[in-house]
């Protein structure tokens, strides 16, 4: 494969990946509404006073 073709192919792939990453970042910035979680208080839901309740049951794995 000639060097010019190798460079051209590499540049085309790099440009495509850069555009793909930019599109992904734009889409993820739009959908970030309400996804922040306070790691110091994970039971509290952000933007409201509701709290997440732990399950009221206990599961145990069988021991063999």
N, C-alpha and C positions, 0 to 999 in steps of 0.2 A: 504494500500500500504506500503510495507516495506521501511524503511528509505534508505537502499542501492539503491533500485530501484528509489525512489524519487530523490536522489542525482544524480544518473546516468542520469536520464531523464533531470533534470535541467541542468547538465553539457553539455549534448548533444545539448540541445536547445541553451544554451549560446554560445557554439562553432559555431553552424550553423549561429547564428545571427552575430557573430564577422566576420566570413568569408564573409557573405553577405554585411556587412558594408564596409569591405576592398575592395571588388569588386566594390561597388558603388563609393567609393572614387577614385579608380583608373580610372573608367570610367568618372567621373566628372572632374578629373584633365586633361584628354586628350581633353575634349570638352570645356575647358575654353577659348579657343581662341576667342578674340574679344568680350567677354561678360562684360568687366569692363566698368562701366559708372562713369564719374566724377560727383559726387553729387553736387558740387559747380556750375557746368555749365552743367545741364542736356540736354540742347538743342544741344550741340556740340557732334558729333559722334567721339568716340576715333579712333585714327589711320587714320584719314582722315580730310580734311578741310570742308567736307559737313556738313550742319546743318539740323536738323529736322525742317520741316516747320509745324506750327500749322494749323489746319483745316481752310479752307476759308469759313466755314458756321457756323451758330449758331443754336443750337437746343434748343427749349423751351418745357418744360413739360406742359401739359394742367393742369389747376387748376380747380378743381370741388368743 
